[in-house]
Amino acid sequence: MMSSSENNEYVTKLSSRFEKIEKLESTPMVMRDQAIQCLKTVLDDSSNLVHEDKNIIQNGIKSLKNIKEESMKEQFSVIYSQMCVLAVSSLEAILKDYFVDSFNDKTDINIENKKLNEIKVTIRDIIDNELNFDNKLGSLILERDKPNFQDLKSILSNFKNYFNKEIKLENDLQKKLCFYLEIRHLLVHKGGVVDKKFINSTKVLDANIKNYKVGDTVEIRSSDWIDMKQAFLSLLDMLTRGKAAAEIDNDGFLKGSRKGA
């Protein structure tokens, strides 16, 4: 069985990926600073500009400098939408890594799982693996069974069925996980427009936390990003360590992972 320290590396890895994704947040301010710099360049080479034009440029620079970071962020919901998609993809990738590692570990496999009798190994598989399936079972299961790690019900079901691993999620956490995982589906497949599938998928857990209706357009904001990070890191922590997460801070970071923490 994998030790707690080994398990924790999955949470650390996801936290690291979130920090990289979070750099997208600075895009609006980068654009603002670039605009200011361009105007300053024009002003520095102002030999052909009349006094009135100079004043217009100077006022433009002042106006841009007065734009606050938070107000800029909220005008770029599309960036947070992309961050949501990337966050779910990162969670999915690391859940798959943990699934494969857990299978290769062999200790906690649920041998009563009927799917283990249904997944076939071909002669070609045997030849390709030279009769040795050590550290290859997990990848084989992913390829043949194609377990889904993009919605909460499937994630929990996969780990319960294959490893007898069940976790108890707090109601609020469960709702957020369901909501943001389903939001990702809307962003990728429905152009961010709410459909009946979303309503039905979130209804069971009362997880439609923004009370969206069919036809509404999804809006993801900075506060959503914080909630999303906390929820995804907590889920991964509980799955990989078997206990409630106590090391995710209020900004959605793994405690101790930030410089100066």
LODONU-735401 format. One record per residue (C-alpha): residue number from 0; residue in three letters; x, z, y. Coordinates in steps of 0.25 Angstrom, whole numbers, padded with zeros to 4 digits. Example, Ala and Ser with C-alpha at 12.3 -4.5 7.8 and 13.67 -1.06 7.14 Angstrom:
<rs>
[0; "ALA"; [0049; 0031; -0018]]
[1; "SER"; [0055; 0029; -0004]]
</rs>
This chain:
<rs>
[0; "MET"; [0000; 0000; 0000]]
[1; "MET"; [0005; -0004; 0014]]
[2; "SER"; [0009; 0008; 0022]]
[3; "SER"; [0003; 0012; 0036]]
[4; "SER"; [0015; 0007; 0043]]
[5; "GLU"; [0014; -0006; 0037]]
[6; "ASN"; [0000; -0007; 0040]]
[7; "ASN"; [0002; -0004; 0054]]
[8; "GLU"; [0010; -0016; 0056]]
[9; "TYR"; [-0003; -0025; 0056]]
[10; "VAL"; [-0008; -0017; 0068]]
[11; "THR"; [0005; -0018; 0075]]
[12; "LYS"; [0005; -0033; 0073]]
[13; "LEU"; [-0009; -0035; 0078]]
[14; "SER"; [-0006; -0027; 0090]]
[15; "SER"; [0006; -0035; 0093]]
[16; "ARG"; [-0002; -0048; 0092]]
[17; "PHE"; [-0013; -0042; 0101]]
[18; "GLU"; [-0002; -0039; 0112]]
[19; "LYS"; [0002; -0054; 0111]]
[20; "ILE"; [-0012; -0059; 0112]]
[21; "GLU"; [-0014; -0049; 0124]]
[22; "LYS"; [-0004; -0057; 0132]]
[23; "LEU"; [-0015; -0068; 0134]]
[24; "GLU"; [-0022; -0057; 0143]]
[25; "SER"; [-0011; -0060; 0154]]
[26; "THR"; [-0014; -0075; 0155]]
[27; "PRO"; [-0024; -0074; 0167]]
[28; "MET"; [-0013; -0066; 0175]]
[29; "VAL"; [-0002; -0076; 0171]]
[30; "MET"; [-0011; -0087; 0176]]
[31; "ARG"; [-0013; -0079; 0189]]
[32; "ASP"; [0002; -0076; 0191]]
[33; "GLN"; [0005; -0091; 0188]]
[34; "ALA"; [-0005; -0095; 0199]]
[35; "ILE"; [0001; -0085; 0209]]
[36; "GLN"; [0015; -0090; 0206]]
[37; "CYS"; [0011; -0105; 0208]]
[38; "LEU"; [0004; -0101; 0221]]
[39; "LYS"; [0017; -0093; 0225]]
[40; "THR"; [0025; -0106; 0222]]
[41; "VAL"; [0017; -0114; 0231]]
[42; "LEU"; [0018; -0104; 0242]]
[43; "ASP"; [0033; -0103; 0241]]
[44; "ASP"; [0034; -0118; 0243]]
[45; "SER"; [0024; -0118; 0254]]
[46; "SER"; [0032; -0126; 0264]]
[47; "ASN"; [0021; -0137; 0264]]
[48; "LEU"; [0009; -0127; 0265]]
[49; "VAL"; [0002; -0124; 0277]]
[50; "HIS"; [-0001; -0109; 0281]]
[51; "GLU"; [-0016; -0110; 0276]]
[52; "ASP"; [-0011; -0115; 0262]]
[53; "LYS"; [-0001; -0104; 0261]]
[54; "ASN"; [-0012; -0093; 0264]]
[55; "ILE"; [-0021; -0099; 0253]]
[56; "ILE"; [-0010; -0098; 0243]]
[57; "GLN"; [-0006; -0084; 0247]]
[58; "ASN"; [-0021; -0080; 0246]]
[59; "GLY"; [-0021; -0086; 0232]]
[60; "ILE"; [-0009; -0078; 0228]]
[61; "LYS"; [-0015; -0065; 0233]]
[62; "SER"; [-0029; -0068; 0226]]
[63; "LEU"; [-0022; -0071; 0213]]
[64; "LYS"; [-0014; -0058; 0214]]
[65; "ASN"; [-0026; -0050; 0216]]
[66; "ILE"; [-0032; -0055; 0203]]
[67; "LYS"; [-0032; -0043; 0194]]
[68; "GLU"; [-0027; -0044; 0179]]
[69; "GLU"; [-0040; -0039; 0174]]
[70; "SER"; [-0049; -0048; 0182]]
[71; "MET"; [-0041; -0060; 0177]]
[72; "LYS"; [-0042; -0056; 0163]]
[73; "GLU"; [-0057; -0055; 0163]]
[74; "GLN"; [-0058; -0069; 0168]]
[75; "PHE"; [-0051; -0074; 0156]]
[76; "SER"; [-0060; -0070; 0144]]
[77; "VAL"; [-0055; -0082; 0137]]
[78; "ILE"; [-0041; -0076; 0135]]
[79; "TYR"; [-0047; -0063; 0129]]
[80; "SER"; [-0055; -0073; 0120]]
[81; "GLN"; [-0043; -0079; 0115]]
[82; "MET"; [-0036; -0065; 0113]]
[83; "CYS"; [-0048; -0061; 0105]]
[84; "VAL"; [-0046; -0073; 0096]]
[85; "LEU"; [-0031; -0071; 0094]]
[86; "ALA"; [-0034; -0056; 0092]]
[87; "VAL"; [-0043; -0059; 0080]]
[88; "SER"; [-0034; -0069; 0074]]
[89; "SER"; [-0022; -0059; 0075]]
[90; "LEU"; [-0031; -0048; 0068]]
[91; "GLU"; [-0035; -0058; 0058]]
[92; "ALA"; [-0020; -0062; 0055]]
[93; "ILE"; [-0015; -0048; 0053]]
[94; "LEU"; [-0027; -0044; 0045]]
[95; "LYS"; [-0023; -0056; 0036]]
[96; "ASP"; [-0009; -0051; 0035]]
[97; "TYR"; [-0014; -0037; 0031]]
[98; "PHE"; [-0023; -0043; 0021]]
[99; "VAL"; [-0012; -0051; 0015]]
[100; "ASP"; [-0002; -0039; 0015]]
[101; "SER"; [-0013; -0030; 0009]]
[102; "PHE"; [-0016; -0039; -0002]]
[103; "ASN"; [-0001; -0041; -0005]]
[104; "ASP"; [0001; -0026; -0006]]
[105; "LYS"; [-0009; -0026; -0017]]
[106; "THR"; [-0012; -0011; -0016]]
[107; "ASP"; [-0026; -0011; -0010]]
[108; "ILE"; [-0032; -0024; -0016]]
[109; "ASN"; [-0046; -0022; -0020]]
[110; "ILE"; [-0046; -0028; -0034]]
[111; "GLU"; [-0061; -0027; -0035]]
[112; "ASN"; [-0062; -0038; -0024]]
[113; "LYS"; [-0069; -0049; -0031]]
[114; "LYS"; [-0062; -0059; -0022]]
[115; "LEU"; [-0049; -0056; -0030]]
[116; "ASN"; [-0056; -0062; -0042]]
[117; "GLU"; [-0060; -0075; -0034]]
[118; "ILE"; [-0048; -0079; -0027]]
[119; "LYS"; [-0040; -0089; -0036]]
[120; "VAL"; [-0025; -0091; -0038]]
[121; "THR"; [-0022; -0105; -0041]]
[122; "ILE"; [-0010; -0110; -0050]]
[123; "ARG"; [-0005; -0116; -0037]]
[124; "ASP"; [-0005; -0102; -0031]]
[125; "ILE"; [0003; -0097; -0042]]
[126; "ILE"; [0013; -0108; -0041]]
[127; "ASP"; [0014; -0107; -0026]]
[128; "ASN"; [0017; -0092; -0027]]
[129; "GLU"; [0026; -0093; -0039]]
[130; "LEU"; [0017; -0083; -0047]]
[131; "ASN"; [0020; -0072; -0037]]
[132; "PHE"; [0008; -0068; -0028]]
[133; "ASP"; [0015; -0055; -0022]]
[134; "ASN"; [0012; -0055; -0007]]
[135; "LYS"; [0004; -0067; -0008]]
[136; "LEU"; [-0010; -0062; -0013]]
[137; "GLY"; [-0015; -0059; 0001]]
[138; "SER"; [-0012; -0073; 0007]]
[139; "LEU"; [-0018; -0079; -0006]]
[140; "ILE"; [-0031; -0071; -0003]]
[141; "LEU"; [-0031; -0075; 0011]]
[142; "GLU"; [-0030; -0089; 0007]]
[143; "ARG"; [-0040; -0089; -0004]]
[144; "ASP"; [-0051; -0079; 0001]]
[145; "LYS"; [-0049; -0082; 0016]]
[146; "PRO"; [-0054; -0068; 0020]]
[147; "ASN"; [-0059; -0067; 0035]]
[148; "PHE"; [-0052; -0058; 0045]]
[149; "GLN"; [-0060; -0062; 0057]]
[150; "ASP"; [-0072; -0054; 0057]]
[151; "LEU"; [-0073; -0039; 0054]]
[152; "LYS"; [-0082; -0039; 0042]]
[153; "SER"; [-0073; -0049; 0035]]
[154; "ILE"; [-0060; -0041; 0039]]
[155; "LEU"; [-0066; -0028; 0033]]
[156; "SER"; [-0072; -0035; 0021]]
[157; "ASN"; [-0058; -0041; 0017]]
[158; "PHE"; [-0051; -0028; 0017]]
[159; "LYS"; [-0062; -0021; 0010]]
[160; "ASN"; [-0063; -0031; -0001]]
[161; "TYR"; [-0048; -0034; -0003]]
[162; "PHE"; [-0042; -0020; -0001]]
[163; "ASN"; [-0054; -0010; -0001]]
[164; "LYS"; [-0050; -0007; 0013]]
[165; "GLU"; [-0061; -0002; 0021]]
[166; "ILE"; [-0060; 0003; 0036]]
[167; "LYS"; [-0071; 0011; 0044]]
[168; "LEU"; [-0072; 0005; 0058]]
[169; "GLU"; [-0078; 0012; 0069]]
[170; "ASN"; [-0090; 0006; 0075]]
[171; "ASP"; [-0084; 0002; 0088]]
[172; "LEU"; [-0072; -0004; 0082]]
[173; "GLN"; [-0080; -0012; 0072]]
[174; "LYS"; [-0089; -0018; 0083]]
[175; "LYS"; [-0077; -0022; 0091]]
[176; "LEU"; [-0070; -0029; 0078]]
[177; "CYS"; [-0083; -0036; 0074]]
[178; "PHE"; [-0085; -0041; 0089]]
[179; "TYR"; [-0071; -0046; 0092]]
[180; "LEU"; [-0069; -0053; 0079]]
[181; "GLU"; [-0083; -0060; 0080]]
[182; "ILE"; [-0079; -0063; 0095]]
[183; "ARG"; [-0067; -0071; 0090]]
[184; "HIS"; [-0076; -0080; 0081]]
[185; "LEU"; [-0084; -0083; 0093]]
[186; "LEU"; [-0072; -0086; 0102]]
[187; "VAL"; [-0066; -0095; 0091]]
[188; "HIS"; [-0078; -0102; 0085]]
[189; "LYS"; [-0089; -0101; 0095]]
[190; "GLY"; [-0082; -0103; 0109]]
[191; "GLY"; [-0085; -0088; 0112]]
[192; "VAL"; [-0100; -0090; 0111]]
[193; "VAL"; [-0108; -0079; 0104]]
[194; "ASP"; [-0116; -0084; 0092]]
[195; "LYS"; [-0125; -0078; 0081]]
[196; "LYS"; [-0114; -0076; 0072]]
[197; "PHE"; [-0107; -0067; 0082]]
[198; "ILE"; [-0120; -0059; 0084]]
[199; "ASN"; [-0123; -0058; 0069]]
[200; "SER"; [-0108; -0054; 0066]]
[201; "THR"; [-0108; -0043; 0077]]
[202; "LYS"; [-0122; -0038; 0074]]
[203; "VAL"; [-0119; -0030; 0062]]
[204; "LEU"; [-0109; -0021; 0068]]
[205; "ASP"; [-0116; -0021; 0082]]
[206; "ALA"; [-0103; -0027; 0086]]
[207; "ASN"; [-0108; -0037; 0097]]
[208; "ILE"; [-0102; -0027; 0107]]
[209; "LYS"; [-0104; -0037; 0119]]
[210; "ASN"; [-0118; -0040; 0115]]
[211; "TYR"; [-0116; -0055; 0115]]
[212; "LYS"; [-0127; -0064; 0112]]
[213; "VAL"; [-0127; -0078; 0106]]
[214; "GLY"; [-0122; -0088; 0116]]
[215; "ASP"; [-0114; -0078; 0124]]
[216; "THR"; [-0099; -0081; 0127]]
[217; "VAL"; [-0089; -0071; 0122]]
[218; "GLU"; [-0081; -0064; 0133]]
[219; "ILE"; [-0068; -0057; 0129]]
[220; "ARG"; [-0062; -0048; 0139]]
[221; "SER"; [-0050; -0038; 0141]]
[222; "SER"; [-0058; -0026; 0136]]
[223; "ASP"; [-0061; -0034; 0123]]
[224; "TRP"; [-0047; -0037; 0120]]
[225; "ILE"; [-0044; -0022; 0120]]
[226; "ASP"; [-0055; -0019; 0111]]
[227; "MET"; [-0052; -0031; 0102]]
[228; "LYS"; [-0037; -0026; 0100]]
[229; "GLN"; [-0041; -0012; 0097]]
[230; "ALA"; [-0052; -0016; 0087]]
[231; "PHE"; [-0043; -0026; 0080]]
[232; "LEU"; [-0031; -0017; 0079]]
[233; "SER"; [-0039; -0005; 0075]]
[234; "LEU"; [-0045; -0014; 0063]]
[235; "LEU"; [-0032; -0018; 0059]]
[236; "ASP"; [-0026; -0004; 0059]]
[237; "MET"; [-0038; 0001; 0051]]
[238; "LEU"; [-0036; -0010; 0041]]
[239; "THR"; [-0021; -0009; 0039]]
[240; "ARG"; [-0020; 0006; 0040]]
[241; "GLY"; [-0034; 0011; 0035]]
[242; "LYS"; [-0037; 0020; 0046]]
[243; "ALA"; [-0043; 0020; 0060]]
[244; "ALA"; [-0034; 0015; 0071]]
[245; "ALA"; [-0028; 0025; 0080]]
[246; "GLU"; [-0017; 0018; 0086]]
[247; "ILE"; [-0024; 0007; 0094]]
[248; "ASP"; [-0024; 0011; 0109]]
[249; "ASN"; [-0035; 0008; 0119]]
[250; "ASP"; [-0029; -0005; 0124]]
[251; "GLY"; [-0029; -0011; 0109]]
[252; "PHE"; [-0014; -0009; 0107]]
[253; "LEU"; [-0008; -0002; 0095]]
[254; "LYS"; [-0003; 0011; 0100]]
[255; "GLY"; [0012; 0011; 0102]]
[256; "SER"; [0013; -0004; 0102]]
[257; "ARG"; [0014; -0006; 0117]]
[258; "LYS"; [0027; -0005; 0124]]
[259; "GLY"; [0027; 0009; 0131]]
[260; "ALA"; [0017; 0015; 0122]]
</rs>
